[in-house]
Amino acid sequence: MEKLFIIKIGGNVIDQPEAFATFLDDFAQIEGKKILVHGGGKLATDLAKTLGIATKMVEGRRITDAETLKVVTMVYAGLINKSIVSGLQSRGCNALGLTGADANVIAATKRQHATLDFGFVGDIARVNSAAIISFLQAGISPVFAPLTHDGKGLMLNTNADAIAAALAAALLPHFKMSLIYCFDKPGVLASTHEDSLISRLTLARYHELRTAGIISQGMIPKLDESFAALQAGAEAIILCHASQIRQAAGGETPVGTRLSL
């Protein structure tokens, strides 16, 4: 079975031009089939602020009203996604920028919640594995923006960590799967100090640290989705600094935080 790397890059790295350029260099040099999923960074927040649109977050997830949806679609699917694709093309990586609506690759349903209206936020319903596999077999590396669609003409803002995990789960029957989350920290930390790296994190330990408030905010959905992918059968799930993706993909040198059940 062929190996597939699904790599998710956090928005904080996208916001740092030098670190982001280095990440693109490293991603382009990873051999074999690979998929990149990117977050949004602060560009959408900055543009929304300029336009007088307030940003609301709950447990690391953006609440998306109609005006915010326009902003994130422009920034995520437009500026950020195409900047990544053009950057990878310049590095010899044949990349294709996608949202969930393109080729109907990821369909979602508008999130329903008993007490909180998340707005135009999507929870993934299905992944078009056949379309994605066809891209990979053609030597194309898909680059996913954090947007899906409902099949009825509505775009939906969708957590990039959830997209990466859903892609991993859908493609597991076809590939030997490694899921790597890259951001601006060395991995999951036990404190605010970067030397407090947790090199191996079990599901039970994660729940302990979450209850204690040590793991919070945006790390919660990231780890929730990561453990879901691990339970679905992913071979390896690693959270690491963006500068370490080649080591994480190579597997020879332990880096970051490796998850286990």
Secondary structure as the mmCIF struct_conf table of DSSP 4:
data_model
#
loop_
_struct_conf.conf_type_id
_struct_conf.id
_struct_conf.beg_label_comp_id
_struct_conf.beg_label_asym_id
_struct_conf.beg_label_seq_id
_struct_conf.end_label_comp_id
_struct_conf.end_label_asym_id
_struct_conf.end_label_seq_id
STRN STRN1 LYS A 3 ILE A 9
HELX_RH_AL_P HELX_RH_AL_P1 GLY A 11 ILE A 14
TURN_TY1_P TURN_TY1_P1 ASP A 15 ASP A 15
BEND BEND1 GLN A 16 GLN A 16
HELX_RH_AL_P HELX_RH_AL_P2 PRO A 17 GLN A 29
BEND BEND2 GLY A 32 GLY A 32
STRN STRN2 LYS A 33 HIS A 38
TURN_TY1_P TURN_TY1_P2 GLY A 41 LYS A 42
HELX_RH_AL_P HELX_RH_AL_P3 LEU A 43 THR A 50
TURN_TY1_P TURN_TY1_P3 LEU A 51 GLY A 52
STRN STRN3 LYS A 56 VAL A 58
TURN_TY1_P TURN_TY1_P4 GLU A 59 GLY A 60
STRN STRN4 ARG A 61 ILE A 63
STRN STRN5 THR A 64 THR A 64
HELX_RH_AL_P HELX_RH_AL_P4 ALA A 66 VAL A 72
HELX_RH_PI_P HELX_RH_PI_P1 THR A 73 ILE A 80
HELX_RH_AL_P HELX_RH_AL_P5 ASN A 81 SER A 90
TURN_TY1_P TURN_TY1_P5 ARG A 91 GLY A 92
STRN STRN6 ALA A 95 LEU A 98
TURN_TY1_P TURN_TY1_P6 GLY A 100 ALA A 101
HELX_RH_3T_P HELX_RH_3T_P1 ASP A 102 ASN A 104
STRN STRN7 ILE A 106 LYS A 110
BEND BEND3 ALA A 114 THR A 115
STRN STRN8 GLY A 119 GLY A 119
BEND BEND4 PHE A 120 PHE A 120
STRN STRN9 VAL A 121 VAL A 121
STRN STRN10 GLY A 122 VAL A 127
HELX_RH_AL_P HELX_RH_AL_P6 SER A 129 GLN A 137
TURN_TY1_P TURN_TY1_P7 ALA A 138 GLY A 139
STRN STRN11 SER A 141 PHE A 144
BEND BEND5 PRO A 146 PRO A 146
STRN STRN12 LEU A 147 HIS A 149
BEND BEND6 GLY A 151 GLY A 153
STRN STRN13 MET A 155 ASN A 157
HELX_RH_AL_P HELX_RH_AL_P7 ALA A 160 LEU A 171
TURN_TY1_P TURN_TY1_P8 LEU A 172 HIS A 174
BEND BEND7 PHE A 175 PHE A 175
STRN STRN14 LYS A 176 PHE A 183
BEND BEND8 ASP A 184 GLY A 187
STRN STRN15 LEU A 189 LEU A 189
BEND BEND9 ALA A 190 HIS A 193
TURN_TY1_P TURN_TY1_P9 GLU A 194 ASP A 195
STRN STRN16 LEU A 197 LEU A 197
BEND BEND10 SER A 199 SER A 199
STRN STRN17 ARG A 200 THR A 202
HELX_RH_AL_P HELX_RH_AL_P8 LEU A 203 THR A 211
TURN_TY1_P TURN_TY1_P10 ALA A 212 GLY A 213
BEND BEND11 ILE A 214 ILE A 215
TURN_TY1_P TURN_TY1_P11 GLN A 217 GLY A 218
HELX_RH_AL_P HELX_RH_AL_P9 MET A 219 ALA A 232
TURN_TY1_P TURN_TY1_P12 GLY A 233 GLY A 233
BEND BEND12 GLU A 235 GLU A 235
STRN STRN18 ALA A 236 HIS A 241
HELX_RH_3T_P HELX_RH_3T_P2 ALA A 242 GLN A 244
HELX_RH_AL_P HELX_RH_AL_P10 ILE A 245 GLY A 250
BEND BEND13 GLU A 252 THR A 253
BEND BEND14 GLY A 256 GLY A 256
STRN STRN19 THR A 257 SER A 260
#
